[in-house]
Amino acid sequence: MMRKILLSTVVVFIVWAILGFLFHGILLKGLYDTAPVGLFRQMADMKMWLSYLVSLVLAGVFCSIYAYFISEKSMKKGLYYGLFLGFGYGLGMGYGTYATMPLPYSLALCWFLITIFEYGVAGLLVGLIVKK
């Protein structure tokens, strides 16, 4: 079981990194430019190593919870698991942040929807990899 958890953690981490680059680095670049000056660190000042470490740990927690606490394992259950957690995390990421920071609403909405999508994909992957 531990090998499957480790494999799914690495796969989810890599997919999240790719999707994060596509969404945040390319597709949402214009929206980030509309945020108030000084709200985000400049690219040169970002602590990307910390961002990747957080994503890796979160992928490990995500996969471990699925492996140890979801009794019926399948891609369908993994998808539901990912979408459910993505909705919860997306609320915090998008609307929780919007409630406390001067973000453009469109950016908050995108964060919410992207988080649901990313976690849904992660759920499919962990459901495919982690089986009894």
C-alpha positions as CSV (number, residue, x, y, z in Angstrom):
1,M,0.0,0.0,0.0
2,M,2.8,2.4,0.9
3,R,4.3,2.1,-2.6
4,K,1.0,3.0,-4.2
5,I,0.6,6.0,-1.9
6,L,4.1,7.2,-2.8
7,L,3.6,6.7,-6.5
8,S,0.2,8.4,-6.4
9,T,1.8,11.3,-4.4
10,V,4.5,11.8,-7.0
11,V,2.0,11.6,-9.9
12,V,-0.5,14.0,-8.3
13,F,2.4,16.4,-7.4
14,I,3.7,16.4,-11.0
15,V,0.2,16.9,-12.5
16,W,-0.6,19.7,-10.0
17,A,2.7,21.4,-10.9
18,I,2.0,21.2,-14.6
19,L,-1.6,22.4,-14.2
20,G,-0.5,25.2,-11.9
21,F,2.0,26.4,-14.5
22,L,-0.6,26.3,-17.2
23,F,-3.4,28.0,-15.2
24,H,-1.4,30.4,-13.1
25,G,1.7,31.0,-15.2
26,I,0.0,31.3,-18.6
27,L,-3.9,31.5,-18.6
28,L,-4.4,33.7,-15.6
29,K,-1.4,36.0,-16.2
30,G,-3.6,38.9,-17.3
31,L,-5.8,38.6,-14.3
32,Y,-2.9,38.6,-11.9
33,D,-1.8,41.8,-13.6
34,T,-5.1,43.5,-12.6
35,A,-4.5,42.8,-8.9
36,P,-3.5,45.8,-6.8
37,V,0.2,46.6,-7.0
38,G,2.1,45.0,-4.1
39,L,-0.5,42.3,-3.4
40,F,1.7,39.5,-4.7
41,R,5.5,39.1,-4.5
42,Q,7.4,39.8,-7.7
43,M,8.4,36.6,-9.5
44,A,12.0,37.1,-8.5
45,D,11.0,37.3,-4.8
46,M,8.6,34.3,-4.8
47,K,9.6,31.4,-2.7
48,M,8.8,28.7,-5.3
49,W,10.7,26.0,-3.3
50,L,8.2,26.5,-0.5
51,S,5.3,26.4,-2.8
52,Y,6.5,23.1,-4.3
53,L,7.2,21.7,-0.8
54,V,3.6,22.6,0.3
55,S,2.2,21.0,-2.9
56,L,4.2,17.8,-2.3
57,V,3.1,17.5,1.3
58,L,-0.5,18.3,0.3
59,A,-0.4,15.6,-2.4
60,G,0.9,13.1,0.1
61,V,-1.9,13.9,2.6
62,F,-4.5,13.8,-0.2
63,C,-3.4,10.4,-1.4
64,S,-2.9,9.0,2.1
65,I,-6.4,10.0,3.2
66,Y,-7.8,8.3,0.1
67,A,-5.8,5.2,0.7
68,Y,-6.5,4.8,4.4
69,F,-10.0,6.2,4.8
70,I,-11.9,5.5,1.6
71,S,-13.1,1.9,1.8
72,E,-14.3,1.3,-1.8
73,K,-11.5,2.4,-4.1
74,S,-12.2,3.1,-7.8
75,M,-11.6,5.9,-10.3
76,K,-15.3,7.0,-9.7
77,K,-14.8,7.1,-6.0
78,G,-11.5,8.9,-6.5
79,L,-13.2,11.5,-8.7
80,Y,-15.9,12.1,-6.2
81,Y,-13.4,12.4,-3.4
82,G,-11.3,14.9,-5.4
83,L,-14.2,17.0,-6.4
84,F,-15.6,17.1,-2.9
85,L,-12.3,18.1,-1.4
86,G,-11.6,20.5,-4.3
87,F,-14.9,22.2,-3.6
88,G,-14.0,22.7,0.0
89,Y,-10.4,23.8,-0.6
90,G,-11.6,25.9,-3.6
91,L,-14.0,27.8,-1.3
92,G,-11.1,28.7,0.9
93,M,-8.7,29.4,-1.9
94,G,-11.0,31.5,-3.9
95,Y,-13.7,33.1,-1.8
96,G,-11.9,32.9,1.6
97,T,-9.0,34.9,0.1
98,Y,-11.4,37.2,-1.7
99,A,-13.1,38.0,1.6
100,T,-9.8,39.2,3.1
101,M,-7.7,40.5,0.2
102,P,-8.5,43.1,-2.5
103,L,-8.4,40.5,-5.3
104,P,-10.4,41.0,-8.5
105,Y,-13.6,38.8,-8.2
106,S,-12.8,37.1,-11.5
107,L,-9.5,35.8,-10.1
108,A,-11.2,34.5,-6.9
109,L,-13.7,32.7,-9.1
110,C,-11.0,31.2,-11.3
111,W,-9.1,30.0,-8.2
112,F,-12.3,28.3,-6.9
113,L,-13.0,26.6,-10.2
114,I,-9.4,25.6,-10.9
115,T,-9.0,24.1,-7.5
116,I,-12.1,21.9,-8.1
117,F,-10.7,20.8,-11.4
118,E,-7.2,20.1,-10.1
119,Y,-8.5,18.1,-7.2
120,G,-10.9,16.2,-9.5
121,V,-8.0,15.2,-11.7
122,A,-6.0,14.2,-8.6
123,G,-8.9,12.1,-7.4
124,L,-9.1,10.3,-10.7
125,L,-5.3,9.6,-10.6
126,V,-5.3,8.4,-7.0
127,G,-8.4,6.2,-7.7
128,L,-6.6,4.7,-10.6
129,I,-3.3,4.0,-8.8
130,V,-4.4,3.2,-5.2
131,K,-6.4,0.0,-5.2
132,K,-6.9,-2.7,-2.6
